[in-house]
Amino acid sequence: MGWGGAVRAIESGFQTRAIEQAAYQHQMALERGERVIVGLNRFVDPDEEPLPRSRSIPRSKRPRRPRPRVQGLAGRAATRHARERLEETGPAEMNLTPGVIDAVKAGATSARFPIRCARVYGGHDPNA
């Protein structure tokens, strides 16, 4: 059975119903344990505090606030120390996650991680 094109399908609510049904099936599979998301429904750390639920607020409604441009000296030192620790523990421990988490908590940006990892493990050469 044809819907008469995308416009007619949208007007009839076909896409909306399909998305809602897929979301429902996904959630039910999670709750039944048929679909696994590590840290959410399996392999959960009991000592870890749950993350707060995010609320989606349209950009036009968000309060504008100035973003800090420069990190203080103490913050930069803590970030540098966390990144250096990540370099030191990387070769000894293959699990980099704890070091990455510490670096992020100290204020490191994700842009630096590939640079640090390349120093420890070597860069990726797609032509190799």
Phi and psi restraints in degrees (value plus and minus 20) as a CYANA .aco file:
   2 GLY   PHI    -108.9   -68.9
   2 GLY   PSI     131.9   171.9
   3 TRP   PHI    -116.7   -76.7
   3 TRP   PSI     -27.4    12.6
   4 GLY   PHI      64.6   104.6
   4 GLY   PSI       4.2    44.2
   5 GLY   PHI      81.3   121.3
   5 GLY   PSI     151.3   191.3
   6 ALA   PHI     -85.1   -45.1
   6 ALA   PSI     -58.9   -18.9
   7 VAL   PHI     -82.2   -42.2
   7 VAL   PSI     -66.3   -26.3
   8 ARG   PHI     -84.8   -44.8
   8 ARG   PSI     -58.1   -18.1
   9 ALA   PHI     -84.4   -44.4
   9 ALA   PSI     -61.4   -21.4
  10 ILE   PHI     -85.1   -45.1
  10 ILE   PSI     -66.2   -26.2
  11 GLU   PHI     -81.3   -41.3
  11 GLU   PSI     -53.9   -13.9
  12 SER   PHI    -101.0   -61.0
  12 SER   PSI     -30.1     9.9
  13 GLY   PHI      67.7   107.7
  13 GLY   PSI      -7.3    32.7
  14 PHE   PHI     -79.3   -39.3
  14 PHE   PSI     -69.7   -29.7
  15 GLN   PHI     -83.1   -43.1
  15 GLN   PSI     -61.7   -21.7
  16 THR   PHI     -79.9   -39.9
  16 THR   PSI     -66.6   -26.6
  17 ARG   PHI     -83.5   -43.5
  17 ARG   PSI     -59.8   -19.8
  18 ALA   PHI     -84.5   -44.5
  18 ALA   PSI     -62.0   -22.0
  19 ILE   PHI     -86.0   -46.0
  19 ILE   PSI     -63.9   -23.9
  20 GLU   PHI     -81.6   -41.6
  20 GLU   PSI     -62.1   -22.1
  21 GLN   PHI     -85.0   -45.0
  21 GLN   PSI     -63.5   -23.5
  22 ALA   PHI     -84.3   -44.3
  22 ALA   PSI     -61.0   -21.0
  23 ALA   PHI     -84.3   -44.3
  23 ALA   PSI     -61.2   -21.2
  24 TYR   PHI     -83.5   -43.5
  24 TYR   PSI     -66.7   -26.7
  25 GLN   PHI     -82.6   -42.6
  25 GLN   PSI     -59.3   -19.3
  26 HIS   PHI     -82.3   -42.3
  26 HIS   PSI     -67.6   -27.6
  27 GLN   PHI     -83.0   -43.0
  27 GLN   PSI     -62.1   -22.1
  28 MET   PHI     -84.8   -44.8
  28 MET   PSI     -59.0   -19.0
  29 ALA   PHI     -83.8   -43.8
  29 ALA   PSI     -57.4   -17.4
  30 LEU   PHI     -83.6   -43.6
  30 LEU   PSI     -67.4   -27.4
  31 GLU   PHI     -87.7   -47.7
  31 GLU   PSI     -51.4   -11.4
  32 ARG   PHI    -101.3   -61.3
  32 ARG   PSI     -29.9    10.1
  33 GLY   PHI      63.2   103.2
  33 GLY   PSI     -10.5    29.5
  34 GLU   PHI     -96.3   -56.3
  34 GLU   PSI     -48.0    -8.0
  35 ARG   PHI    -136.5   -96.5
  35 ARG   PSI     112.5   152.5
  36 VAL   PHI    -131.6   -91.6
  36 VAL   PSI     111.4   151.4
  37 ILE   PHI    -143.1  -103.1
  37 ILE   PSI      90.9   130.9
  38 VAL   PHI     -79.5   -39.5
  38 VAL   PSI     109.5   149.5
  39 GLY   PHI      70.6   110.6
  39 GLY   PSI     -33.2     6.8
  40 LEU   PHI    -126.6   -86.6
  40 LEU   PSI     -76.2   -36.2
  41 ASN   PHI    -141.1  -101.1
  41 ASN   PSI     -18.8    21.2
  42 ARG   PHI    -173.8  -133.8
  42 ARG   PSI     130.4   170.4
  43 PHE   PHI      37.2    77.2
  43 PHE   PSI      27.9    67.9
  44 VAL   PHI    -108.7   -68.7
  44 VAL   PSI     115.2   155.2
  45 ASP   PHI    -100.9   -60.9
  45 ASP   PSI      93.3   133.3
  46 PRO   PHI     -86.2   -46.2
  46 PRO   PSI     -41.2    -1.2
  47 ASP   PHI    -107.7   -67.7
  47 ASP   PSI     -30.7     9.3
  48 GLU   PHI    -101.5   -61.5
  48 GLU   PSI     116.1   156.1
  49 GLU   PHI     -95.5   -55.5
  49 GLU   PSI     117.5   157.5
  50 PRO   PHI     -87.1   -47.1
  50 PRO   PSI     125.6   165.6
  51 LEU   PHI     -92.8   -52.8
  51 LEU   PSI     125.2   165.2
  52 PRO   PHI     -87.6   -47.6
  52 PRO   PSI     126.4   166.4
  53 ARG   PHI     -86.5   -46.5
  53 ARG   PSI     117.1   157.1
  54 SER   PHI    -106.5   -66.5
  54 SER   PSI     124.7   164.7
  55 ARG   PHI    -130.3   -90.3
  55 ARG   PSI     107.8   147.8
  56 SER   PHI    -103.4   -63.4
  56 SER   PSI      95.3   135.3
  57 ILE   PHI    -136.8   -96.8
  57 ILE   PSI     106.8   146.8
  58 PRO   PHI     -76.6   -36.6
  58 PRO   PSI     124.6   164.6
  59 ARG   PHI     -74.1   -34.1
  59 ARG   PSI     -57.2   -17.2
  60 SER   PHI     -86.0   -46.0
  60 SER   PSI     -42.2    -2.2
  61 LYS   PHI    -117.0   -77.0
  61 LYS   PSI     -30.5     9.5
  62 ARG   PHI     -94.0   -54.0
  62 ARG   PSI     120.2   160.2
  63 PRO   PHI     -90.1   -50.1
  63 PRO   PSI     119.6   159.6
  64 ARG   PHI    -104.8   -64.8
  64 ARG   PSI     113.3   153.3
  65 ARG   PHI    -160.0  -120.0
  65 ARG   PSI     125.6   165.6
  66 PRO   PHI     -90.1   -50.1
  66 PRO   PSI     121.1   161.1
  67 ARG   PHI    -115.0   -75.0
  67 ARG   PSI     117.4   157.4
  68 PRO   PHI     -86.5   -46.5
  68 PRO   PSI     113.7   153.7
  69 ARG   PHI    -111.7   -71.7
  69 ARG   PSI     -54.5   -14.5
  70 VAL   PHI    -144.5  -104.5
  70 VAL   PSI     113.0   153.0
  71 GLN   PHI    -101.1   -61.1
  71 GLN   PSI     124.1   164.1
  72 GLY   PHI     -83.3   -43.3
  72 GLY   PSI     144.5   184.5
  73 LEU   PHI     -79.6   -39.6
  73 LEU   PSI     -62.0   -22.0
  74 ALA   PHI     -83.9   -43.9
  74 ALA   PSI     -60.7   -20.7
  75 GLY   PHI     -84.9   -44.9
  75 GLY   PSI     -60.6   -20.6
  76 ARG   PHI     -85.1   -45.1
  76 ARG   PSI     -59.6   -19.6
  77 ALA   PHI     -85.2   -45.2
  77 ALA   PSI     -62.1   -22.1
  78 ALA   PHI     -85.0   -45.0
  78 ALA   PSI     -60.2   -20.2
  79 THR   PHI     -84.9   -44.9
  79 THR   PSI     -65.8   -25.8
  80 ARG   PHI     -81.0   -41.0
  80 ARG   PSI     -62.9   -22.9
  81 HIS   PHI     -82.0   -42.0
  81 HIS   PSI     -64.2   -24.2
  82 ALA   PHI     -84.1   -44.1
  82 ALA   PSI     -60.3   -20.3
  83 ARG   PHI     -87.2   -47.2
  83 ARG   PSI     -58.7   -18.7
  84 GLU   PHI     -84.9   -44.9
  84 GLU   PSI     -60.0   -20.0
  85 ARG   PHI     -82.0   -42.0
  85 ARG   PSI     -57.6   -17.6
  86 LEU   PHI     -82.0   -42.0
  86 LEU   PSI     -60.9   -20.9
  87 GLU   PHI     -84.5   -44.5
  87 GLU   PSI     -62.2   -22.2
  88 GLU   PHI     -89.4   -49.4
  88 GLU   PSI     -61.3   -21.3
  89 THR   PHI    -104.4   -64.4
  89 THR   PSI     -37.8     2.2
  90 GLY   PHI     -73.1   -33.1
  90 GLY   PSI     -75.4   -35.4
  91 PRO   PHI     -86.4   -46.4
  91 PRO   PSI     -51.8   -11.8
  92 ALA   PHI     -95.9   -55.9
  92 ALA   PSI     -59.0   -19.0
  93 GLU   PHI    -139.0   -99.0
  93 GLU   PSI     105.5   145.5
  94 MET   PHI     -94.6   -54.6
  94 MET   PSI     -38.9     1.1
  95 ASN   PHI    -105.1   -65.1
  95 ASN   PSI      84.2   124.2
  96 LEU   PHI    -106.7   -66.7
  96 LEU   PSI     -28.9    11.1
  97 THR   PHI     -76.0   -36.0
  97 THR   PSI     -68.8   -28.8
  98 PRO   PHI     -79.3   -39.3
  98 PRO   PSI     -60.3   -20.3
  99 GLY   PHI     -86.1   -46.1
  99 GLY   PSI     -58.7   -18.7
 100 VAL   PHI     -85.4   -45.4
 100 VAL   PSI     -63.6   -23.6
 101 ILE   PHI     -80.6   -40.6
 101 ILE   PSI     -64.8   -24.8
 102 ASP   PHI     -81.0   -41.0
 102 ASP   PSI     -61.6   -21.6
 103 ALA   PHI     -85.4   -45.4
 103 ALA   PSI     -60.8   -20.8
 104 VAL   PHI     -86.0   -46.0
 104 VAL   PSI     -62.6   -22.6
 105 LYS   PHI     -81.6   -41.6
 105 LYS   PSI     -51.2   -11.2
 106 ALA   PHI     -99.4   -59.4
 106 ALA   PSI     -30.6     9.4
 107 GLY   PHI      89.9   129.9
 107 GLY   PSI     -12.4    27.6
 108 ALA   PHI     -89.0   -49.0
 108 ALA   PSI     129.0   169.0
 109 THR   PHI    -117.8   -77.8
 109 THR   PSI     133.8   173.8
 110 SER   PHI     -86.6   -46.6
 110 SER   PSI     -37.5     2.5
 111 ALA   PHI     -86.1   -46.1
 111 ALA   PSI     -46.4    -6.4
 112 ARG   PHI    -102.4   -62.4
 112 ARG   PSI     -42.7    -2.7
 113 PHE   PHI     -80.2   -40.2
 113 PHE   PSI     -66.9   -26.9
 114 PRO   PHI     -80.8   -40.8
 114 PRO   PSI     -54.5   -14.5
 115 ILE   PHI     -84.8   -44.8
 115 ILE   PSI     -67.9   -27.9
 116 ARG   PHI     -84.9   -44.9
 116 ARG   PSI     -62.1   -22.1
 117 CYS   PHI     -85.5   -45.5
 117 CYS   PSI     -56.9   -16.9
 118 ALA   PHI     -83.9   -43.9
 118 ALA   PSI     -55.6   -15.6
 119 ARG   PHI     -84.5   -44.5
 119 ARG   PSI     -57.1   -17.1
 120 VAL   PHI    -102.6   -62.6
 120 VAL   PSI     -69.0   -29.0
 121 TYR   PHI    -123.0   -83.0
 121 TYR   PSI     -31.0     9.0
 122 GLY   PHI      72.6   112.6
 122 GLY   PSI     133.7   173.7
 123 GLY   PHI     -99.4   -59.4
 123 GLY   PSI     145.8   185.8
 124 HIS   PHI    -110.8   -70.8
 124 HIS   PSI     107.3   147.3
 125 ASP   PHI    -133.2   -93.2
 125 ASP   PSI      85.7   125.7
 126 PRO   PHI     -85.9   -45.9
 126 PRO   PSI     -36.6     3.4
 127 ASN   PHI    -112.0   -72.0
 127 ASN   PSI     -22.3    17.7
